[in-house]
Amino acid sequence: MNRTKIELLAPAGSIEKMRYAFAYGADAVYMGIPDFSLRVRINNFTLDTVEQAIKEAHDLGKKIYVTINIYAHNEHLKNLPDYLKKLKKMKPDAFIISDPGVMQFAKKYAGQIPIHVSTQANVTNWSAAKFWHSQGVERVILGREVSIEEIKEIHEKVPELELEHFIHGAMCMSYSGRCMLSSWLTGRSANLGDCAQPCRWKYSPQLAEHHVLSAEVEEPLRPGVKIPVEEDKNGTYIFNSKDMCMIEYLPEMIETGLVSFKIEGRAKSPAYLASVVKAYRQAFDMLEGEIDKKKAKKKLKKIKKEILDKLVHRGYTTGFAFGKESVEQNIDNSHIGGEEQFVGEVLNCKKHDKNYLVKIRPHNAIKLGDELRIMRPKSEDVRLTIKNMYNEKGEEIESGHGGAGKNVVLELDRGVEEFGIVFKNLEL
């Protein structure tokens, strides 16, 4: 594997999350402000913070891709020229765009900035890829619906075009995210970055006397192919797709000619982001050397088990990578996993006599006696039991809580660097 041709691309819903992504090994991040990005909620970027993020990234030798990937209505075009002119001066590494009209504006007002076609444009064949390349596009982010074999063919037909694809994160039950459920049920449009994710909700029809609904549906042109529809008193999650996880199949994906491997999750926590980036960074670094394929597979499975399986997720799937038959829904519940809880971020660490004082920003309850795992960007995890805890005044305390705006200080026998992520074991 040629490391110089492989990019690990992470999401950034805020400048703080961008810093975590880079600390844990991402080569680039994608971000955007709410007005023009497909992430309106849990998105803290403004033009000022985008400018700051671009400067920080470039100082680190990293890249920033700015998303302008809404499907615009006329009203959205009014402020677009001014926005593009300002972005042009900031010199992001590319724009991510799905709407051809928006693309025309980008060429007119910020023509020097490369353009990447968003996955929302549903590029799933080589002819479409060739068309976008003829429009001056540098990279296409392929739709999640393409298989590994199709990616290979697209690369062979249009070798001069860069290809990007998702390797981890939420899958949409609709075609490349073009869903109308959210708009219909809540008035929040998925195609304007404001999806309420109704596909993750529990649905409960009026049930019969026995509180169980069980049926099979059959499509007329496919006689004999029965699709089960089940509903009990607890409801169903029939629209709830499993999450994509391609870590075990990175060798196959690398062979397709992809140059950028993308993680989904701008709305996820720093703990989720750091964990996923660390897992895939370890995987790519391991694959960079000459290694036996069977040994590589074992190591990839180990990384998945030790990092990704511990996260709260909806069950894992390879999506459409190996054909339509591999696509899966999680109809039993909204999510699974979660043996640990994300409880804090390491802000700094100072030497104190023979020990270290580690300042932590709590996100959930943390108390004396908790068993912790502290994940570190470039080192092995630290495992410990809390024996001493203080507030920032140095007074002994027994617990700290997320949302209170008060940091806690742990006294440890070893140092833990900034960007450490603190998890605690849950009693199951």
Phi, psi and omega in degrees: 000132178267106185303326184293342181257002182247127180241128173264114188250125185243158177277155175219107177272355178199166179293329178295317179294325175302317181297321176296317180302315180290321180299326183266003169116008177291145177271335183204160174227159173241143185203169176188160177276154186305325186299330187232013186242152179279035169213094181276315183269155184052047179224111187260014184277141169236174177302322181295315182285332173297316179299317179296318180297318180298317180297314180298317181297313182294328176296331179270358184077022180255172183242153178233127174247125183263125181276127172229058196249022173288159167270103193283145166260171183307320183298330182286339183284341185299316184265358186294316180303314181297320179297315181294322179297319179292318179296323180304319181292334181280341177059058171294165184280341175186160167258144172253116189228144176244328185273123180302326178295318177297323179297321178298319177297317181298319179295323183285317189257348179210052190298339182281346183274125179300154181243132172249132179279126183295154174299337179295344179281356174060047176280113183229012179211162185291331180292319176295319178299319180294321178300311182296325177296324178293342178271007178090011180284136181274326184215147174241130174268106188294151175296150180295348184279356182276149177267169177300319179295323178291323177298317178303314183293320178299317179295320180293323182281328182229066188294337182280350181267130176287141179239138179232148179209153177287144175238347182201141173130188185296141172254151179257138179288348177259171186287108180048039174082004180275074187251141179254355183302313184298315180296320183291316186275329188233349184081008179255116187278128175294332183273002171241018174083020187232039184292133177272359180054053177294345176294342180268355184283162175268132181248135183225100175286170174293117187266159181286185185305321184271006177060027178223131175245121180223124182209167174231139176248150182226128178279131188306325182277358179232065181300137179093345179269103185265131178249115182286139173235114184236143181211129175238189185295344179270358180090189179215158178240051191297335181269357194276099180290147171292164179274146176286138174213107186251014188299325181285347185242021178300321178303318179294322180289323178298323182291347181285340184103006175299144176251339183229133184241117197252137176256135178269150172137046179295337182266359183279167183284162174302327180295316178297312183300311181298318182296313182292316179298317180298318180300312183286330175296316177299319182296312181294321179296321178294321182284346182295326179277166175289121185213143177298136185299321180293320178294322179299316180299319180296319180292322178294320177296323179294317178299317179300314182294318186281337183239302190287324181291341180279344181283154170290126181211181184255021191090152184252147178217159174266010176061229182263007188304324183245025179109165184297334184294341184272353182289136185224148173250149172258099186264000185271326183200173182282332179196168177224178177079188179102048176289341179236160176239135175289119184241349179179167177245138176281121181267318176195173182215132181231141177290136180219105186055238180269353183247190180229141174257118185249115179275132185232136171269110183289144172246338175216178183297137178221133187215167177304138179092348178295140174270122187246153165236123178253114179275134183241148185302315189234016183223174177291156177296151174252130178244137184198168172245133183290121179249328180224132181221140183226161167271181185287351175272356181090008180274140180293136176225165182256342183200162173223160187219140177293147177086352181274348180075016181240122178282159176238159180236125177256141175262116184238162180269005178212160181276150177225122187283165175305150181078008171294145179247128186257123175243152172237148177290140177258144176279114184262000000 
